[in-house]
Amino acid sequence: MTARVVVADDQAVVREGIVMLLGLLPGIEVVGSAKDGEEAVAQVAEHAPDVVLMDLRMPRCDGVEATRRIRAEFPGTQVVVLTTFADDESLFPALRAGARGYLTKDAGGDEIVRAVQAVLSGEVGLSPTVQRRLLEQVTAGPLVAGGDGGGEPEPPDGMTPREAEVLVLIAEGMSNADIARALHISQATVKSHINNLFAKAGLRDRAQAVRYAYMRGLARPPGRSFT
């Protein structure tokens, strides 16, 4: 399936370069471009794209606000952030606004294609740099779950242990099919667990679920365990 994409970036040279790059990539059709968030929202309204590649720091309406408006008004369009910045002040507001992917501008064409395909499949598209930053942010502070650190952390927000386990696997980037294979359950059961944990935690999508898992201390780097 060809993904219809809108590119939003306030720097004309960068925007045109991204459009040119995307035109060479398989499975992507650029249907519009915008120089700020206001134009991005207007382009989505006009073209109904599958994905917007969204810069964050733009005049008039920045990428976070544009993402929030697009996800609220046009839920069929996903947002992948493509920005220079991977700091907390940029990353977390964008994920809270509804972005399902986050790439830095050193991403190659293959990485962009993977992120676009991931969000269209209901997954998240986070660059390795962003994943490392999320893990560093979590491990730099105290765990929210687990209280004083004694024993295993209790699942938050009334989740069952199985729902918390599914949440951890989502944070590790697994698809529903991957989770079903890992836990030896059906994909229908996986979807049921996801619906339940989303409702209990007040989550809208998998990008929010990933951030929630990190912030609650449920997802840890490989080789680390709860203490």
N, C-alpha and C positions, 0 to 999 in steps of 0.2 A: 504494500500500500504506500502511495506517495503521500508524505506529510506536507500539508500546506502551511507555510511559515511566514510570519511577519517579523521584521527586524526593527528594533527600536534602539537608537543610539544617537546622542546629540552631536557627536563629531562626524562630520560628513565623510571624511576620508576613511575613518574606521567603519562607518556604516556601509559605505560603498564597497569596502574591501570584504566585509562579512557577506554581503549580498553576492559578490562575485565568487567567493569561496563556496557558498552554499549552492550556487548554480552549477558547480562542478561535482557535487556530491550526489551519490545515488539515493533515490527515495525521498528527495526533498525538492519542493517547488516553492520559491519565494513569491508570495502574492502581494506583498506590500512592505513599505518601510516607513519609519517615523523618526522625527528628530527630537521628540520629547514624549512624556507620558500622555499628554492630551491627545496627540496625534496617534499614539499607539492604541488608545481606547477607541478612537474614531475608526482606525484601520480594522480593528477587530469587528466593530459594528458593521462595517461595509463588506468585509471579505469573509467573515466567519472562519478564520484560520484554525488549524488544529493546535498550533503552538506559536507562542510569541517568544523570541529570543530578546530578553529585556536587559538593557543597561540599567544601572541604579541611579547614578548621579546625573540627573538631567534637569533643565530649567522647566518652569511653569508647573509641571507635575512630575515628581520623581518616580523612579521605577517601583518603589514599594507601594506608593499610593496607586499607581497605575495597575499594578498586580492585584491589589485589593479590589479595585473597581472591576477589573476584567473577570476575576473569579466570582464576584458577586453578581454581575450583570450578564456574563456570558460563560456559564459553567462548563460549556463544551470545549472551551479553549484552555489549554494548559500553558503554564509559564515556566520557561527555563531562563534563569538569570545568567547573563554573560557579561561579566564585569571585571575590572582590574582588581577589585578589592575582595578580600576574604576575611576581613576583621569581624569581630563580634557585632559591632554596630551596624554593619551591612548585612551580614549573614542571617542573624536571627530574626530581625524585622521582616526580611524578605520571605523566610520560611513561614513566619506567622501570618503573613499576608496571603499565603496560598501558593507560593512558588513550589513546584515539584521537582525542579532541577536547579543546580547551582554550579556554574563553571566559571573559571577565570579565563581571561583573554589569551592566555598562553595555550589554551586547549587546541588540539589539532582537529582536523576535519572528522577523523574517525570517532573521536571522543564526542563531538557535537552530535553526530549521527546516532551514537549509542544513547546519549542522553535524551534525544528526541524520541527515539524508539521506546526507551524505558518509560517515559511519562505517558506515552500513548497506550502503553500496555498496563497502566495502573501502578507502575513502579516509580522509584525515585531515580533521578539522574544527578548524582553528586560526584564531582571530580575528586581524585585522590587527595588533592590539597585540602579541599573542603572537609572531606572525611577525617583527615588527620587533625584539622583545626577543631572539629567537633569533639573528637576524642581528647585532645589536649585540654579543651575547656572543661570537660567533665572531670578529668583526672586531676586538674589543678585545684579543685574545690572539694568540699565534703560531699559525701553521698546524701541525697535527699532521702532515698529509701534506705532502710536499715538502721535508722536512728543513731544510737551510740556506737554502732559497729559490731554489736554482739549478735552472733547467729546469722541466719539467712535473712535477707530483707523481705519484708512482707509485700505481696503484690499491692500496688497503689490503687486507690479509687474503687475498691471493692472488686477488683479483677480476681478471677480464679487463677490458680497456679498455671493451668494450661493456657489461659488467655495471655498471661504475662510471658509465657514461653513463646507463644506465637508472636507477640510484640517484639521480643528480642530478635527473633529470626527475621522479622520485617526490617529491623534496624541493621541487620547484617546484609541487607540487600536481596534477600530471597524472594522469589515469586511465590504465588499461591501453590503452584505445582511443586516447587522446591520444598516448601514447608510441608506439604502433604506427604512427600516422599520421606523427609527427615523424621516426621513424627508418626509415620505409618497410619495416616488417616486420610479420608477422602478430601477432595478439594471443596466439596460442599460443606464439610465440617469446618475446614479452614475458614471459608467465607463466613460461616456462622460465628466462629470465634472472633473474627475481625470486626464484624458488625457489632458484636457485644462489647468488645473492648473500646471501639471507637465511641459508642454511646456512653459508656461509663466514664471515659476520660475526656469527653467533649471534643473529639478529634474529627476533622473533616476529611483528611486524606493521609496518604502514606508519608508524605514529607513531614507533616505535623507529627505523625506517629514516631518517625525516626528521631526528631528533636526531643519529643516527650521521653522516649526511652533513654536518650543520653542524659537529659536533665534530671531524670529520676534515678539515674545510676543503675539502670537495668542492663544497659549495653556496655561492655567493657572491651578494651583492646585484646587481641589474641594473647593468650598466656597469662592474663590477669584474672583473678577471681575476687569475689566479694570477701572482705575481711571485716 
